[in-house]
């Protein structure tokens, strides 16, 4: 026998994190967000060491896409434009993000979203 039937198997990803997601997505496509904590490589990015800092707390980005990991964990693809890092697009969990603006762009096209982002960048200079 390979596994003792009395051994409780534990999956740290799904066991402790899936309860942190809202029933419905909290953020929408194109929404500006801020990181609430540092994001480190959890092993899903193959070109850096596990535990290496990917993006700092306080960084701002935009929701590019969203999906589900293992069908229980919602992951947002966030683009941190011009952050000076090798990787500008990373996956973030809901509890790692805070909305900085309304999510009223859910039906906008990709071109409209990029125009809005460029306009905001120009205003901030």
Secondary structure per residue as TSV (DSSP state, phi and psi in degrees):
chain	resnum	aa	ss	phi	psi
A	1	X	-	360.0	132.0
A	2	X	-	-80.6	-42.8
A	3	X	S	-121.6	132.8
A	4	X	-	-67.1	123.9
A	5	X	T	-62.4	-16.4
A	6	X	T	-89.3	-2.8
A	7	X	-	-82.2	125.9
A	8	X	-	-82.9	118.2
A	9	X	-	-81.7	142.4
A	10	X	-	-131.0	126.1
A	11	X	-	-111.4	105.3
A	12	X	H	-63.6	-24.8
A	13	X	H	-73.5	-56.5
A	14	X	H	-80.7	-28.2
A	15	X	H	-71.3	-37.4
A	16	X	H	-107.3	-13.0
A	17	X	H	-111.7	-25.7
A	18	X	G	-65.2	-23.6
A	19	X	G	-75.1	-5.7
A	20	X	G	-85.8	-11.0
A	21	X	S	-87.8	143.7
A	22	X	-	-69.0	161.6
A	23	X	S	-63.0	-42.2
A	24	X	S	-108.2	151.4
A	25	X	-	-54.6	136.0
A	26	X	S	-82.8	-28.8
A	27	X	S	-120.3	158.0
A	28	X	-	-119.6	162.1
A	29	X	T	-55.1	131.1
A	30	X	T	86.7	-6.5
A	31	X	-	-72.6	136.8
A	32	X	E	-80.3	131.3
A	33	X	E	-134.6	162.4
A	34	X	E	-124.4	142.0
A	35	X	E	-76.2	130.6
A	36	X	S	-91.9	-12.1
A	37	X	S	-152.7	160.2
A	38	X	-	-62.5	143.7
A	39	X	E	-111.4	123.3
A	40	X	E	-112.4	158.4
A	41	X	-	-67.1	119.2
A	42	X	-	-93.2	9.7
A	43	X	S	106.1	-6.9
A	44	X	-	-85.4	-15.6
A	45	X	-	-102.7	115.7
A	46	X	T	-77.2	-11.1
A	47	X	T	-101.9	13.9
A	48	X	S	-145.9	164.1
A	49	X	-	-72.4	149.6
A	50	X	T	-62.2	133.6
A	51	X	T	92.2	-9.0
A	52	X	-	-71.5	138.8
A	53	X	E	-65.2	125.0
A	54	X	E	-98.8	-40.7
A	55	X	E	-153.7	138.9
A	56	X	-	-83.4	150.5
A	57	X	T	-54.9	139.0
A	58	X	T	93.3	-11.0
A	59	X	-	-65.4	145.5
A	60	X	E	-113.2	142.9
A	61	X	E	-152.8	-171.9
A	62	X	E	-129.9	139.0
A	63	X	E	-67.1	119.0
A	64	X	E	-97.2	-35.5
A	65	X	E	-165.0	170.1
A	66	X	E	-146.5	152.9
A	67	X	E	-157.4	-174.7
A	68	X	E	-120.8	134.6
A	69	X	E	-100.1	126.3
A	70	X	T	55.8	22.5
A	71	X	T	63.1	11.0
A	72	X	T	-132.0	-11.2
A	73	X	E	-120.9	115.8
A	74	X	E	-77.6	129.2
A	75	X	E	-125.0	130.2
A	76	X	E	-100.3	132.4
A	77	X	E	-86.9	113.6
A	78	X	E	-114.0	130.0
A	79	X	E	-101.1	118.3
A	80	X	-	-101.3	86.2
A	81	X	T	-59.3	130.8
A	82	X	T	58.8	33.1
A	83	X	-	-79.4	-9.0
A	84	X	S	82.0	6.5
A	85	X	S	-96.0	158.9
A	86	X	S	-62.8	-38.8
A	87	X	-	-111.3	120.1
A	88	X	-	-100.7	-15.2
A	89	X	E	-116.6	120.4
A	90	X	E	-135.0	161.3
A	91	X	E	-87.6	133.7
A	92	X	E	-130.4	150.0
A	93	X	-	-91.1	161.3
A	94	X	G	-58.5	-42.1
A	95	X	G	-71.1	-9.6
A	96	X	G	-91.9	-5.0
A	97	X	E	-123.0	151.5
A	98	X	E	-131.7	134.1
A	99	X	E	-70.8	135.6
A	100	X	S	-107.2	-7.0
A	101	X	S	-156.4	166.0
A	102	X	-	-61.9	153.5
A	103	X	-	-94.6	44.1
A	104	X	T	-81.6	7.1
A	105	X	T	-103.7	18.4
A	106	X	T	-58.0	-30.6
A	107	X	T	-99.4	5.3
A	108	X	-	-73.4	151.9
A	109	X	-	-79.0	164.5
A	110	X	H	-59.7	-40.7
A	111	X	H	-61.5	-42.0
A	112	X	H	-63.7	-38.8
A	113	X	H	-64.8	-45.1
A	114	X	H	-65.0	-38.4
A	115	X	H	-60.9	-42.8
A	116	X	H	-63.2	-43.6
A	117	X	H	-63.6	-43.4
A	118	X	H	-64.0	-41.4
A	119	X	H	-61.4	-42.1
A	120	X	H	-65.6	-39.1
A	121	X	H	-61.5	-42.0
A	122	X	H	-65.7	-38.8
A	123	X	H	-65.2	-33.9
A	124	X	H	-80.0	-9.3
A	125	X	-	-79.2	360.0
